[in-house]
């Protein structure tokens, strides 16, 4: 295919991935009031929701709807990515990706659920407490935004072994390359986590970095085993 044809194919796949996403987003936005109330009560034990600017609650509704819509349509988005890659793959590579992509979705869901049911409740129960009689007021947008960022970060961290396996299979990376780049990647992840969480305690950054380190080291082990199995 010529470059123009590749661009046209990419545009077609992007549109096909985006249409279901925005349809689901619209449906979720319609019910987002109930979603926010449910999640807020689970994470903050019914503490009062506070908004500091007129559009804040609307932004929170859009943010939460967009995130959940991404989770729901993730398999379809990955499938469109596979169809875009398919013409350039050998048959055995296609079979491999068809087997791996479902595990990609499952691992993302596991990471997101771990964040929602374990990490976030512990984090908020530890820090959202009264200090010397002063009760904290929680911004709806900031609280949900930080929750979404942390959940998304942990979910994506759980994607590292799958992404590594695909990269090794397609000969885009090796276990040796992964070991050589680990320190650079850890530093980059910590800097990125510092900028996306804005947590002055550093706990969110440490949680994200820990998840990435564990998944990355697991990826190196998987890559080594996979390379040994191919010899």
LOFI-917223 format. One record per residue: residue in three letters; x, y, z of N, C-alpha, C, O in turn. Coordinates in steps of 0.2 Angstrom, whole numbers. Layout:
<atoms>
{ALA, {X, Y, Z}, {X, Y, Z}, {X, Y, Z}, {X, Y, Z}}
...
</atoms>
This chain:
<atoms>
{UNK, {4, -6, 0}, {0, 0, 0}, {4, 6, 0}, {10, 6, 3}}
{UNK, {2, 11, -4}, {6, 18, -4}, {4, 21, 3}, {-1, 20, 7}}
{UNK, {8, 27, 4}, {7, 31, 10}, {0, 33, 11}, {-3, 34, 16}}
{UNK, {-2, 36, 5}, {-9, 39, 5}, {-14, 34, 7}, {-19, 35, 10}}
{UNK, {-13, 27, 4}, {-18, 22, 6}, {-18, 20, 13}, {-23, 19, 16}}
{UNK, {-12, 20, 16}, {-11, 19, 23}, {-15, 24, 27}, {-18, 23, 32}}
{UNK, {-14, 31, 26}, {-17, 36, 29}, {-25, 35, 29}, {-28, 37, 33}}
{UNK, {-27, 34, 23}, {-34, 33, 22}, {-37, 27, 26}, {-42, 27, 29}}
{UNK, {-33, 22, 26}, {-35, 16, 30}, {-35, 18, 38}, {-40, 16, 41}}
{UNK, {-30, 21, 40}, {-30, 24, 47}, {-36, 28, 49}, {-39, 27, 54}}
{UNK, {-37, 32, 44}, {-43, 37, 45}, {-50, 33, 46}, {-54, 34, 50}}
{UNK, {-50, 28, 41}, {-56, 24, 41}, {-57, 20, 48}, {-62, 19, 51}}
{UNK, {-51, 17, 50}, {-52, 13, 57}, {-53, 18, 63}, {-56, 16, 67}}
{UNK, {-50, 24, 62}, {-51, 28, 68}, {-58, 30, 68}, {-61, 31, 74}}
{UNK, {-61, 32, 63}, {-69, 33, 63}, {-73, 28, 65}, {-77, 29, 69}}
{UNK, {-71, 22, 63}, {-75, 16, 65}, {-74, 14, 72}, {-79, 12, 76}}
{UNK, {-68, 16, 75}, {-67, 15, 82}, {-71, 21, 86}, {-73, 20, 92}}
{UNK, {-71, 27, 83}, {-74, 33, 87}, {-81, 33, 88}, {-84, 35, 93}}
{UNK, {-85, 30, 82}, {-92, 31, 82}, {-95, 27, 88}, {-99, 30, 92}}
{UNK, {-94, 21, 89}, {-96, 17, 95}, {-94, 20, 102}, {-98, 20, 106}}
{UNK, {-88, 23, 102}, {-86, 26, 108}, {-90, 32, 110}, {-92, 33, 116}}
{UNK, {-92, 36, 105}, {-95, 42, 106}, {-103, 41, 108}, {-106, 44, 111}}
{UNK, {-105, 35, 105}, {-112, 33, 106}, {-113, 31, 113}, {-117, 33, 117}}
{UNK, {-108, 27, 115}, {-108, 24, 122}, {-107, 30, 127}, {-110, 30, 132}}
{UNK, {-103, 35, 125}, {-101, 41, 130}, {-108, 45, 131}, {-109, 47, 136}}
{UNK, {-112, 46, 125}, {-118, 49, 126}, {-123, 46, 130}, {-126, 49, 134}}
{UNK, {-123, 39, 130}, {-128, 35, 134}, {-126, 36, 141}, {-130, 37, 146}}
{UNK, {-119, 35, 143}, {-117, 36, 149}, {-118, 43, 152}, {-119, 43, 158}}
{UNK, {-117, 48, 148}, {-117, 55, 151}, {-124, 56, 153}, {-125, 59, 158}}
{UNK, {-129, 53, 149}, {-136, 54, 151}, {-137, 51, 158}, {-142, 54, 162}}
{UNK, {-134, 46, 160}, {-134, 43, 167}, {-129, 44, 172}, {-128, 41, 177}}
{UNK, {-125, 49, 170}, {-119, 51, 174}, {-120, 53, 181}, {-116, 52, 185}}
{UNK, {-126, 56, 182}, {-127, 59, 189}, {-128, 53, 193}, {-125, 53, 199}}
{UNK, {-131, 47, 191}, {-131, 41, 195}, {-124, 38, 196}, {-123, 35, 202}}
{UNK, {-121, 38, 191}, {-114, 35, 191}, {-109, 39, 196}, {-106, 36, 200}}
{UNK, {-110, 45, 196}, {-106, 49, 200}, {-108, 48, 208}, {-103, 47, 212}}
{UNK, {-114, 48, 209}, {-117, 47, 216}, {-114, 40, 218}, {-112, 39, 224}}
{UNK, {-115, 35, 214}, {-113, 28, 216}, {-106, 28, 218}, {-104, 25, 223}}
{UNK, {-101, 30, 213}, {-94, 30, 214}, {-92, 34, 220}, {-88, 32, 224}}
{UNK, {-95, 40, 221}, {-93, 45, 226}, {-95, 41, 233}, {-90, 42, 237}}
{UNK, {-100, 38, 234}, {-102, 35, 240}, {-97, 29, 241}, {-96, 28, 247}}
{UNK, {-95, 25, 236}, {-91, 20, 237}, {-84, 22, 239}, {-81, 19, 244}}
{UNK, {-81, 28, 236}, {-74, 30, 238}, {-74, 34, 244}, {-69, 34, 247}}
{UNK, {-79, 38, 245}, {-78, 44, 250}, {-84, 43, 256}, {-85, 47, 259}}
{UNK, {-87, 37, 256}, {-91, 35, 261}, {-97, 41, 262}, {-98, 42, 268}}
{UNK, {-99, 43, 257}, {-105, 48, 258}, {-103, 55, 260}, {-107, 59, 261}}
{UNK, {-96, 57, 259}, {-94, 64, 261}, {-98, 69, 256}, {-99, 67, 250}}
{UNK, {-99, 75, 258}, {-102, 80, 254}, {-98, 81, 248}, {-92, 82, 248}}
{UNK, {-102, 82, 242}, {-98, 84, 236}, {-98, 91, 236}, {-103, 95, 237}}
{UNK, {-93, 94, 234}, {-92, 102, 233}, {-90, 103, 226}, {-85, 100, 223}}
{UNK, {-93, 109, 223}, {-90, 112, 217}, {-88, 119, 218}, {-92, 122, 222}}
{UNK, {-83, 121, 215}, {-80, 127, 216}, {-81, 132, 210}, {-80, 138, 211}}
{UNK, {-83, 129, 205}, {-84, 133, 199}, {-91, 131, 196}, {-92, 125, 196}}
{UNK, {-94, 135, 192}, {-101, 133, 189}, {-100, 127, 184}, {-104, 123, 185}}
{UNK, {-95, 127, 180}, {-95, 121, 175}, {-92, 115, 178}, {-91, 109, 175}}
{UNK, {-90, 115, 184}, {-86, 109, 187}, {-89, 103, 187}, {-87, 97, 185}}
{UNK, {-96, 103, 189}, {-99, 96, 189}, {-101, 94, 182}, {-100, 87, 181}}
{UNK, {-102, 98, 178}, {-103, 96, 171}, {-96, 92, 168}, {-96, 87, 165}}
{UNK, {-90, 95, 170}, {-84, 93, 168}, {-83, 86, 171}, {-81, 81, 167}}
{UNK, {-85, 85, 177}, {-84, 79, 180}, {-89, 73, 177}, {-86, 68, 176}}
{UNK, {-95, 75, 175}, {-99, 70, 171}, {-96, 68, 165}, {-96, 62, 163}}
{UNK, {-93, 73, 161}, {-90, 71, 155}, {-84, 67, 156}, {-83, 62, 152}}
{UNK, {-80, 69, 161}, {-74, 65, 162}, {-75, 58, 164}, {-72, 53, 161}}
{UNK, {-80, 57, 168}, {-82, 50, 171}, {-85, 46, 165}, {-83, 40, 164}}
{UNK, {-89, 49, 161}, {-92, 46, 156}, {-87, 44, 150}, {-88, 38, 147}}
{UNK, {-83, 48, 149}, {-77, 47, 144}, {-73, 41, 146}, {-71, 36, 142}}
{UNK, {-71, 40, 152}, {-67, 35, 155}, {-71, 28, 155}, {-68, 23, 152}}
{UNK, {-77, 28, 157}, {-81, 22, 157}, {-82, 20, 150}, {-82, 14, 148}}
{UNK, {-84, 24, 145}, {-85, 23, 138}, {-79, 20, 135}, {-79, 15, 131}}
{UNK, {-73, 22, 137}, {-66, 19, 135}, {-66, 12, 137}, {-64, 8, 133}}
{UNK, {-67, 10, 143}, {-67, 4, 146}, {-72, -1, 142}, {-70, -7, 140}}
{UNK, {-78, 1, 141}, {-83, -3, 137}, {-81, -4, 130}, {-82, -10, 128}}
{UNK, {-78, 1, 127}, {-77, 0, 119}, {-70, -2, 118}, {-68, -2, 112}}
{UNK, {-66, -3, 123}, {-59, -5, 122}, {-58, -11, 118}, {-53, -10, 113}}
{UNK, {-62, -16, 118}, {-61, -22, 114}, {-62, -20, 107}, {-58, -22, 102}}
{UNK, {-67, -16, 105}, {-68, -14, 98}, {-62, -9, 96}, {-61, -10, 90}}
{UNK, {-60, -5, 100}, {-54, -1, 98}, {-48, -5, 96}, {-45, -4, 91}}
{UNK, {-47, -10, 100}, {-41, -14, 99}, {-42, -18, 93}, {-37, -19, 89}}
{UNK, {-48, -20, 92}, {-50, -24, 86}, {-48, -20, 79}, {-46, -22, 74}}
{UNK, {-50, -14, 79}, {-49, -9, 74}, {-41, -8, 73}, {-39, -8, 67}}
{UNK, {-38, -8, 78}, {-30, -7, 78}, {-28, -14, 75}, {-23, -13, 70}}
{UNK, {-30, -19, 76}, {-28, -26, 73}, {-29, -26, 66}, {-25, -28, 62}}
{UNK, {-35, -24, 64}, {-37, -23, 57}, {-33, -19, 53}, {-31, -20, 47}}
{UNK, {-30, -13, 56}, {-26, -9, 53}, {-19, -12, 52}, {-16, -11, 47}}
{UNK, {-17, -16, 57}, {-10, -19, 56}, {-10, -25, 52}, {-5, -27, 49}}
{UNK, {-16, -28, 51}, {-17, -35, 48}, {-13, -36, 41}, {-10, -41, 40}}
{UNK, {-14, -31, 37}, {-11, -32, 30}, {-4, -33, 30}, {-1, -36, 26}}
{UNK, {0, -30, 35}, {7, -30, 36}, {10, -36, 40}, {15, -36, 42}}
{UNK, {5, -41, 42}, {7, -46, 46}, {7, -53, 43}, {3, -54, 38}}
{UNK, {11, -57, 45}, {11, -64, 42}, {5, -68, 46}, {3, -65, 51}}
{UNK, {3, -74, 43}, {-3, -77, 46}, {-1, -79, 53}, {-6, -79, 57}}
{UNK, {5, -82, 55}, {6, -84, 62}, {6, -78, 67}, {5, -79, 72}}
{UNK, {8, -72, 64}, {8, -66, 68}, {1, -64, 69}, {-1, -61, 75}}
{UNK, {-4, -65, 64}, {-11, -63, 65}, {-14, -68, 71}, {-18, -65, 75}}
{UNK, {-12, -74, 70}, {-15, -79, 75}, {-13, -77, 82}, {-17, -78, 87}}
{UNK, {-6, -75, 83}, {-4, -73, 89}, {-7, -67, 92}, {-9, -67, 98}}
{UNK, {-8, -62, 88}, {-12, -56, 90}, {-19, -58, 92}, {-22, -55, 97}}
{UNK, {-22, -62, 89}, {-29, -64, 90}, {-30, -67, 97}, {-35, -67, 100}}
{UNK, {-24, -71, 99}, {-24, -74, 105}, {-22, -69, 111}, {-25, -70, 117}}
{UNK, {-18, -64, 109}, {-15, -60, 114}, {-20, -54, 116}, {-21, -52, 122}}
{UNK, {-24, -51, 111}, {-28, -46, 113}, {-33, -47, 118}, {-34, -42, 122}}
{UNK, {-36, -52, 118}, {-41, -53, 124}, {-38, -53, 131}, {-41, -50, 135}}
{UNK, {-32, -56, 131}, {-28, -55, 137}, {-26, -48, 139}, {-26, -46, 145}}
{UNK, {-25, -44, 134}, {-24, -37, 135}, {-30, -33, 138}, {-29, -30, 143}}
{UNK, {-36, -35, 136}, {-42, -32, 139}, {-43, -34, 146}, {-45, -31, 151}}
{UNK, {-42, -41, 147}, {-43, -44, 154}, {-38, -41, 159}, {-40, -39, 164}}
{UNK, {-32, -40, 157}, {-27, -37, 161}, {-28, -30, 163}, {-27, -28, 168}}
{UNK, {-31, -26, 158}, {-33, -19, 159}, {-38, -19, 164}, {-38, -15, 169}}
{UNK, {-43, -23, 164}, {-49, -23, 168}, {-47, -25, 175}, {-49, -22, 180}}
{UNK, {-42, -30, 176}, {-39, -32, 182}, {-36, -26, 186}, {-37, -25, 192}}
{UNK, {-32, -23, 182}, {-28, -17, 185}, {-33, -11, 187}, {-32, -8, 192}}
{UNK, {-38, -10, 183}, {-43, -5, 184}, {-47, -7, 191}, {-48, -3, 195}}
{UNK, {-49, -13, 191}, {-53, -15, 197}, {-49, -15, 203}, {-51, -14, 209}}
{UNK, {-42, -17, 203}, {-38, -17, 208}, {-37, -10, 211}, {-37, -9, 217}}
{UNK, {-37, -5, 206}, {-36, 2, 208}, {-43, 4, 212}, {-42, 7, 217}}
{UNK, {-48, 2, 209}, {-55, 5, 211}, {-57, 2, 218}, {-59, 5, 223}}
{UNK, {-56, -5, 219}, {-58, -8, 225}, {-53, -9, 230}, {-55, -10, 236}}
{UNK, {-46, -8, 229}, {-41, -8, 234}, {-37, -2, 235}, {-37, 1, 240}}
{UNK, {-34, 0, 230}, {-29, 6, 230}, {-33, 12, 232}, {-31, 16, 237}}
{UNK, {-38, 14, 228}, {-41, 21, 230}, {-45, 21, 237}, {-44, 26, 240}}
{UNK, {-48, 16, 239}, {-51, 16, 246}, {-46, 17, 251}, {-47, 21, 256}}
{UNK, {-40, 13, 250}, {-35, 14, 255}, {-32, 21, 255}, {-31, 24, 260}}
{UNK, {-31, 23, 249}, {-28, 30, 248}, {-32, 35, 251}, {-30, 40, 255}}
{UNK, {-39, 35, 250}, {-43, 40, 252}, {-45, 40, 260}, {-46, 45, 263}}
{UNK, {-45, 34, 262}, {-47, 33, 269}, {-41, 35, 273}, {-42, 37, 279}}
{UNK, {-35, 35, 270}, {-29, 37, 274}, {-28, 44, 274}, {-26, 47, 280}}
{UNK, {-30, 48, 269}, {-29, 55, 268}, {-35, 59, 269}, {-34, 65, 271}}
{UNK, {-41, 57, 268}, {-47, 61, 268}, {-49, 60, 275}, {-54, 57, 277}}
{UNK, {-46, 64, 280}, {-48, 63, 287}, {-48, 70, 290}, {-45, 75, 287}}
{UNK, {-51, 71, 296}, {-51, 78, 299}, {-44, 79, 302}, {-41, 75, 305}}
{UNK, {-41, 85, 301}, {-35, 87, 304}, {-36, 93, 309}, {-38, 98, 307}}
{UNK, {-35, 91, 316}, {-36, 96, 321}, {-43, 99, 321}, {-44, 105, 322}}
{UNK, {-48, 95, 319}, {-55, 97, 319}, {-57, 100, 313}, {-63, 102, 312}}
{UNK, {-52, 101, 308}, {-54, 104, 301}, {-56, 98, 297}, {-52, 94, 295}}
{UNK, {-62, 99, 294}, {-65, 94, 290}, {-63, 95, 282}, {-65, 101, 280}}
{UNK, {-61, 91, 279}, {-59, 92, 272}, {-65, 92, 267}, {-70, 88, 268}}
{UNK, {-65, 97, 263}, {-70, 97, 258}, {-67, 95, 251}, {-62, 97, 249}}
{UNK, {-71, 90, 248}, {-68, 87, 242}, {-72, 90, 235}, {-78, 90, 235}}
{UNK, {-67, 93, 231}, {-70, 95, 224}, {-72, 89, 220}, {-68, 84, 220}}
{UNK, {-78, 89, 217}, {-80, 84, 213}, {-76, 82, 207}, {-74, 77, 206}}
{UNK, {-74, 88, 204}, {-70, 87, 198}, {-63, 84, 200}, {-61, 79, 197}}
{UNK, {-60, 87, 204}, {-53, 85, 206}, {-53, 78, 209}, {-48, 75, 207}}
{UNK, {-57, 77, 213}, {-57, 70, 216}, {-58, 65, 211}, {-55, 60, 211}}
{UNK, {-63, 66, 207}, {-65, 61, 201}, {-59, 60, 196}, {-58, 55, 194}}
{UNK, {-57, 66, 195}, {-51, 67, 190}, {-45, 63, 192}, {-42, 59, 188}}
{UNK, {-43, 64, 199}, {-37, 60, 201}, {-39, 52, 202}, {-34, 48, 201}}
{UNK, {-45, 51, 203}, {-47, 44, 203}, {-46, 40, 197}, {-44, 35, 196}}
{UNK, {-49, 44, 191}, {-49, 41, 185}, {-41, 41, 182}, {-39, 36, 179}}
{UNK, {-37, 46, 184}, {-30, 46, 182}, {-27, 40, 185}, {-23, 36, 182}}
{UNK, {-28, 39, 191}, {-24, 33, 195}, {-27, 26, 192}, {-23, 22, 191}}
{UNK, {-33, 26, 191}, {-36, 19, 189}, {-34, 18, 182}, {-32, 12, 180}}
{UNK, {-34, 23, 177}, {-31, 22, 171}, {-24, 20, 171}, {-22, 16, 167}}
{UNK, {-20, 24, 175}, {-13, 22, 175}, {-11, 15, 177}, {-7, 12, 174}}
{UNK, {-15, 13, 182}, {-14, 6, 185}, {-16, 1, 179}, {-13, -4, 178}}
{UNK, {-22, 2, 176}, {-24, -2, 171}, {-19, -2, 165}, {-18, -8, 162}}
{UNK, {-16, 3, 163}, {-11, 3, 158}, {-5, 0, 160}, {-2, -3, 156}}
{UNK, {-3, 0, 166}, {3, -3, 169}, {2, -11, 168}, {7, -14, 167}}
{UNK, {-4, -13, 169}, {-5, -20, 168}, {-5, -22, 161}, {-5, -28, 159}}
{UNK, {-5, -18, 156}, {-4, -19, 149}, {3, -21, 147}, {4, -23, 142}}
{UNK, {8, -19, 151}, {15, -19, 149}, {17, -26, 148}, {20, -27, 142}}
{UNK, {15, -31, 151}, {17, -38, 149}, {15, -40, 142}, {18, -43, 138}}
{UNK, {8, -38, 141}, {5, -40, 134}, {9, -36, 129}, {10, -39, 124}}
{UNK, {10, -30, 130}, {13, -26, 125}, {20, -28, 124}, {23, -28, 118}}
{UNK, {24, -30, 129}, {30, -33, 128}, {31, -39, 124}, {35, -40, 120}}
{UNK, {26, -44, 126}, {25, -50, 122}, {24, -49, 115}, {27, -52, 110}}
{UNK, {20, -44, 113}, {19, -42, 106}, {25, -40, 103}, {27, -41, 97}}
{UNK, {28, -35, 106}, {35, -32, 104}, {40, -37, 102}, {44, -37, 97}}
{UNK, {41, -42, 107}, {46, -47, 106}, {44, -52, 100}, {48, -54, 96}}
{UNK, {37, -54, 100}, {35, -58, 94}, {36, -55, 88}, {38, -58, 83}}
{UNK, {35, -48, 87}, {36, -45, 81}, {43, -42, 80}, {45, -39, 75}}
{UNK, {48, -44, 85}, {55, -43, 84}, {56, -35, 85}, {61, -32, 81}}
{UNK, {52, -32, 88}, {53, -25, 90}, {57, -23, 96}, {59, -18, 97}}
{UNK, {58, -28, 100}, {61, -27, 106}, {64, -34, 109}, {62, -39, 106}}
{UNK, {68, -34, 114}, {71, -41, 116}, {72, -40, 124}, {71, -34, 126}}
{UNK, {73, -45, 127}, {74, -45, 134}, {80, -41, 136}, {80, -37, 141}}
{UNK, {85, -42, 132}, {91, -38, 133}, {90, -30, 133}, {92, -26, 137}}
{UNK, {86, -28, 128}, {84, -21, 127}, {80, -19, 132}, {81, -13, 135}}
{UNK, {75, -23, 135}, {71, -21, 140}, {75, -20, 147}, {74, -15, 150}}
{UNK, {80, -24, 148}, {84, -23, 154}, {89, -17, 153}, {90, -13, 158}}
{UNK, {91, -15, 148}, {95, -10, 147}, {91, -3, 148}, {94, 2, 150}}
{UNK, {85, -3, 146}, {81, 3, 146}, {77, 4, 153}, {73, 9, 153}}
{UNK, {77, -1, 157}, {73, -1, 163}, {74, 6, 167}, {68, 9, 169}}
{UNK, {80, 8, 169}, {81, 14, 173}, {78, 20, 170}, {74, 24, 173}}
{UNK, {79, 21, 163}, {76, 27, 160}, {69, 27, 160}, {66, 32, 161}}
{UNK, {66, 21, 159}, {58, 20, 159}, {56, 22, 166}, {51, 25, 166}}
{UNK, {59, 19, 171}, {56, 20, 178}, {57, 28, 179}, {52, 31, 183}}
{UNK, {62, 31, 178}, {63, 38, 179}, {57, 42, 175}, {54, 47, 178}}
{UNK, {56, 40, 169}, {51, 44, 164}, {44, 43, 167}, {40, 47, 167}}
{UNK, {43, 37, 170}, {36, 35, 173}, {35, 39, 179}, {29, 42, 180}}
{UNK, {40, 40, 183}, {39, 44, 189}, {38, 51, 188}, {34, 54, 191}}
{UNK, {42, 54, 183}, {41, 61, 181}, {34, 62, 178}, {30, 67, 180}}
{UNK, {32, 57, 174}, {25, 58, 171}, {20, 57, 176}, {15, 61, 176}}
{UNK, {20, 52, 181}, {16, 52, 186}, {15, 58, 191}, {10, 60, 193}}
{UNK, {21, 61, 192}, {21, 67, 196}, {17, 73, 192}, {14, 77, 196}}
{UNK, {17, 73, 186}, {14, 78, 182}, {6, 77, 181}, {2, 82, 180}}
{UNK, {4, 71, 181}, {-3, 69, 180}, {-7, 68, 186}, {-13, 69, 186}}
{UNK, {-4, 67, 192}, {-7, 66, 198}, {-8, 72, 202}, {-13, 73, 206}}
{UNK, {-2, 76, 202}, {-2, 82, 207}, {-3, 80, 214}, {-7, 84, 218}}
{UNK, {-1, 75, 216}, {-1, 73, 223}, {5, 75, 227}, {10, 72, 226}}
{UNK, {4, 80, 231}, {10, 82, 235}, {13, 77, 240}, {19, 78, 242}}
{UNK, {9, 72, 242}, {12, 67, 247}, {16, 62, 243}, {20, 59, 246}}
{UNK, {16, 62, 237}, {20, 57, 233}, {17, 50, 233}, {20, 46, 230}}
{UNK, {12, 49, 236}, {9, 42, 237}, {7, 39, 230}, {8, 33, 229}}
{UNK, {3, 43, 227}, {0, 41, 220}, {6, 39, 215}, {6, 34, 212}}
{UNK, {11, 44, 215}, {17, 42, 211}, {20, 36, 213}, {22, 32, 208}}
{UNK, {21, 34, 219}, {24, 28, 221}, {20, 22, 219}, {23, 17, 217}}
{UNK, {13, 23, 220}, {9, 17, 218}, {9, 16, 211}, {10, 10, 209}}
{UNK, {9, 21, 207}, {10, 20, 199}, {17, 17, 198}, {17, 12, 194}}
{UNK, {22, 20, 201}, {29, 17, 199}, {29, 10, 201}, {33, 6, 198}}
{UNK, {27, 8, 207}, {27, 2, 209}, {24, -3, 205}, {26, -9, 203}}
{UNK, {18, -1, 202}, {14, -6, 198}, {18, -6, 191}, {18, -12, 188}}
{UNK, {21, -1, 189}, {25, -1, 182}, {31, -6, 183}, {33, -10, 179}}
{UNK, {35, -5, 189}, {41, -9, 190}, {39, -16, 191}, {43, -20, 187}}
{UNK, {34, -18, 194}, {32, -25, 195}, {30, -28, 188}, {32, -33, 186}}
{UNK, {26, -24, 184}, {24, -27, 178}, {30, -27, 173}, {30, -31, 168}}
{UNK, {34, -22, 173}, {40, -22, 169}, {45, -27, 170}, {47, -31, 165}}
{UNK, {46, -29, 176}, {51, -34, 178}, {48, -41, 176}, {51, -45, 174}}
{UNK, {41, -41, 177}, {38, -47, 174}, {38, -48, 167}, {39, -54, 164}}
{UNK, {38, -42, 163}, {39, -42, 156}, {45, -45, 154}, {46, -49, 149}}
{UNK, {51, -43, 157}, {57, -45, 156}, {58, -53, 156}, {61, -56, 152}}
{UNK, {55, -55, 162}, {55, -63, 163}, {51, -66, 157}, {53, -71, 155}}
{UNK, {45, -63, 155}, {41, -66, 150}, {45, -66, 144}, {45, -71, 140}}
{UNK, {48, -61, 142}, {52, -60, 136}, {57, -65, 136}, {59, -68, 130}}
{UNK, {61, -66, 141}, {66, -71, 141}, {64, -78, 140}, {67, -82, 136}}
{UNK, {58, -80, 143}, {55, -86, 143}, {53, -87, 135}, {54, -93, 132}}
{UNK, {50, -82, 133}, {47, -83, 126}, {53, -83, 121}, {52, -87, 116}}
{UNK, {58, -79, 122}, {64, -80, 117}, {67, -87, 118}, {70, -90, 113}}
{UNK, {68, -90, 124}, {70, -96, 125}, {66, -102, 121}, {69, -107, 119}}
{UNK, {59, -101, 121}, {55, -105, 118}, {55, -105, 111}, {53, -110, 107}}
{UNK, {57, -100, 108}, {58, -99, 101}, {64, -102, 98}, {64, -103, 92}}
{UNK, {69, -103, 102}, {75, -106, 99}, {75, -113, 98}, {80, -116, 96}}
</atoms>
